Amino acid sequence: MNEKLMHGVWIISIIILLTLSCFFLPWKKVNWGIIATQPARTVTVTGQAISKQKNQIATFTAGVSVTKDNKQDATNEVTNKINAIVEAAKAFGIKTEDIKTQYISVYQNQEQYYEDNRQKTRPGQWNVSNSASFVLRDVTRASALTDVLSKAGATNINGPQFSMDETTDIENSLLGEAIANARKKAELVARGANMKLGSMINVVEGYSMTQSRPVYFEGGGGGGGGGMEAGTAAVEKTVTVMFELK
């Protein structure tokens, strides 16, 4: 019984001491220290991959311009010539979905003349023009299409403008190469810091760019268009990758 009593007194004493310490000890002056996590050591690099591809398509623009005294006559002639050019392109093998009529321009010239020693203007002839664009998917026939458009009645031809058509599959294949390039750069950084490269933490897909580099060769062809080469295009893919450093 006495042992239980002594044990109770001991517990009560401890409680009293703790209570008193809350009021009398200078808790504000106690330095509890700071708990903080060590910042992760990482390196962020940019990876790049480039692939040279042959240009896939060639774009042409063929136009017709007519000047006549009568507006309707000029409009009719331009319309007929553009239709003839479109039909010639279709016969050459250009698909309907790759042909687009662009615009028609109709305006009247203003003629200058003198009357009573004064310069005046009066309505003159009508200028009418129209054009159509064509996408050629067999770039080896670019020179031949130039001849076809010219013989069909085009008074001005712009092209060929060589370019890529679809680059999604190429870009996807370059994605892995760009990440591998980023890893090589990160390994060099880690080696320079006397550390080891850890796991990949984050990847951000960067820009994709396609830049065509057409090359033209003059002369040679008997049809008047000269020899043409489609040239190449550079398809580029970039990524930004964060790696852990150990």
C-alpha positions in Angstrom: 0.0 0.0 0.0 2.8 2.4 0.9 4.6 1.5 -2.4 1.5 2.5 -4.4 1.2 5.7 -2.4 4.8 6.6 -3.1 4.4 5.9 -6.8 1.4 8.2 -6.9 3.3 11.0 -5.1 6.2 10.6 -7.5 3.9 11.0 -10.6 2.1 14.0 -9.0 5.5 15.7 -8.3 6.6 15.3 -11.9 3.4 16.8 -13.1 3.8 19.8 -10.8 7.4 20.3 -11.9 6.4 20.3 -15.6 3.6 22.7 -14.9 5.9 25.1 -13.1 8.5 24.9 -15.9 5.9 26.1 -18.4 5.8 29.4 -16.5 9.4 29.9 -15.3 11.7 28.4 -17.9 12.9 30.9 -20.7 11.5 28.9 -23.6 12.0 31.8 -26.1 15.7 31.6 -25.6 15.9 27.9 -26.3 17.4 27.1 -29.8 15.4 24.3 -31.2 17.4 24.1 -34.5 16.0 23.9 -38.0 14.7 20.8 -39.8 15.3 21.1 -43.6 15.6 18.7 -46.5 18.8 18.9 -48.6 18.1 20.3 -52.1 18.2 17.7 -54.8 21.2 17.9 -57.1 20.1 17.9 -60.7 21.3 19.0 -64.2 19.1 20.2 -67.0 20.2 20.0 -70.6 18.8 20.3 -74.1 19.0 17.5 -76.6 18.8 17.9 -80.4 18.4 15.5 -83.3 18.5 16.4 -87.0 17.6 14.3 -90.0 18.1 15.3 -93.7 15.3 14.2 -95.9 14.6 14.7 -99.6 11.9 17.3 -100.3 8.6 15.5 -100.9 6.4 18.0 -102.8 6.7 20.9 -105.2 4.2 23.8 -105.3 3.5 25.9 -108.4 1.5 29.0 -109.0 0.3 29.7 -112.6 -1.4 32.9 -113.5 -3.0 34.6 -116.5 -3.3 38.3 -117.2 -5.4 39.9 -120.0 -5.9 43.6 -121.0 -8.9 44.5 -123.1 -11.2 47.4 -123.9 -14.2 45.5 -122.7 -14.3 44.2 -119.1 -16.5 41.2 -119.8 -14.3 40.1 -122.8 -11.2 40.3 -120.5 -12.9 38.3 -117.7 -14.2 35.6 -120.1 -10.7 35.1 -121.7 -9.0 34.9 -118.3 -11.6 32.4 -117.0 -11.2 30.2 -120.1 -7.4 30.2 -119.9 -7.4 29.4 -116.2 -9.8 26.5 -116.9 -7.6 25.3 -119.7 -4.5 25.4 -117.3 -6.4 23.5 -114.6 -7.5 20.8 -117.1 -3.9 20.5 -118.4 -2.6 20.0 -114.9 -5.3 17.3 -114.2 -4.3 15.5 -117.4 -0.7 15.7 -116.3 -1.7 13.8 -113.1 -2.3 16.5 -110.5 -5.3 15.5 -108.3 -8.3 17.8 -107.9 -7.6 18.2 -104.1 -4.1 19.5 -104.9 -5.4 22.3 -107.2 -6.7 25.6 -105.7 -7.9 28.7 -107.6 -6.5 31.6 -105.7 -7.9 35.0 -106.7 -9.2 37.1 -109.5 -8.3 40.7 -110.0 -10.3 43.2 -112.1 -9.4 46.8 -112.5 -9.6 49.6 -115.1 -6.6 51.6 -116.1 -6.7 55.4 -115.9 -5.3 57.1 -119.0 -3.8 60.5 -118.9 -4.4 63.1 -121.6 -4.1 66.9 -122.0 -7.0 69.2 -122.8 -6.7 73.0 -122.9 -3.1 72.6 -121.6 -4.5 70.7 -118.5 -3.7 67.1 -117.6 -6.7 65.0 -117.2 -7.6 61.3 -116.7 -10.2 59.1 -118.3 -11.2 55.4 -118.0 -8.9 53.1 -120.1 -8.6 49.4 -120.7 -9.5 46.7 -118.3 -6.9 44.5 -116.7 -8.1 41.1 -115.5 -5.9 38.4 -113.9 -6.4 35.1 -112.1 -4.1 32.3 -110.8 -4.2 28.8 -109.4 -1.8 26.8 -107.3 -0.8 23.2 -107.9 0.9 20.6 -105.6 3.1 18.1 -107.4 3.8 15.0 -105.3 6.3 13.5 -107.7 9.1 16.1 -107.5 11.1 14.4 -110.3 8.5 15.8 -112.8 8.8 19.4 -111.7 10.4 20.5 -115.0 7.8 18.7 -117.1 4.9 20.4 -115.2 6.5 23.8 -115.8 6.3 23.1 -119.6 2.7 21.9 -119.3 1.6 25.1 -117.5 3.4 27.3 -119.9 2.0 25.7 -123.0 -1.5 25.7 -121.5 -1.5 29.5 -121.5 0.0 30.7 -118.2 1.5 34.1 -118.6 3.4 33.9 -115.3 4.6 30.8 -113.4 6.0 30.9 -109.8 7.7 27.7 -108.6 8.6 25.1 -108.0 8.7 25.7 -104.2 10.1 22.4 -102.8 9.1 21.4 -99.3 8.3 18.5 -97.0 4.7 17.3 -96.8 4.4 15.0 -93.7 7.0 15.0 -91.0 5.2 13.4 -88.0 6.8 10.0 -88.3 10.3 11.5 -88.8 9.8 13.7 -85.8 8.7 10.8 -83.7 11.8 8.8 -84.7 14.0 11.8 -83.8 12.5 12.1 -80.3 14.5 9.2 -79.0 17.7 10.5 -80.6 17.2 13.9 -79.0 16.8 12.3 -75.6 20.0 10.3 -76.1 21.8 13.4 -77.1 20.7 15.1 -73.9 21.9 12.2 -71.9 25.4 12.4 -73.4 25.6 16.1 -72.5 24.4 15.4 -69.0 27.1 12.7 -68.6 29.8 15.2 -69.6 28.5 17.7 -67.0 28.4 15.0 -64.3 31.9 13.8 -65.1 33.2 17.4 -64.9 31.6 17.8 -61.5 33.1 14.4 -60.3 29.6 13.0 -59.9 27.5 10.3 -61.4 24.5 10.7 -63.6 21.3 9.4 -62.0 17.8 8.7 -63.4 15.9 11.0 -65.7 13.5 13.2 -63.7 11.6 15.2 -66.3 11.4 15.6 -70.1 9.9 18.5 -72.0 9.4 18.2 -75.7 10.7 21.2 -77.5 10.2 22.7 -80.9 10.1 20.9 -84.2 11.5 22.7 -87.3 11.7 21.8 -91.0 13.9 23.9 -93.3 14.0 23.1 -97.0 17.1 23.6 -99.0 16.1 23.5 -102.7 18.8 23.3 -105.4 18.3 24.3 -109.0 20.3 23.3 -112.0 19.9 25.4 -115.1 20.1 24.3 -118.7 20.0 20.8 -120.2 16.3 20.3 -120.7 15.0 20.6 -124.2 11.5 21.6 -123.1 12.5 25.0 -121.9 12.2 24.4 -118.1 15.8 23.4 -117.4 16.8 20.6 -115.0 15.6 20.9 -111.5 16.5 19.1 -108.3 14.2 19.0 -105.3 17.0 19.4 -102.8 16.8 18.4 -99.2 15.0 19.4 -96.0 16.4 19.4 -92.4 13.9 18.1 -89.9 15.0 19.0 -86.4 13.6 17.9 -83.0 14.6 19.2 -79.5 13.9 18.2 -75.9 14.8 19.6 -72.5 15.7 16.9 -70.0 16.4 17.0 -66.2 18.7 14.3 -64.7 19.5 13.5 -61.1 23.2 13.9 -60.0 24.7 11.5 -57.5 
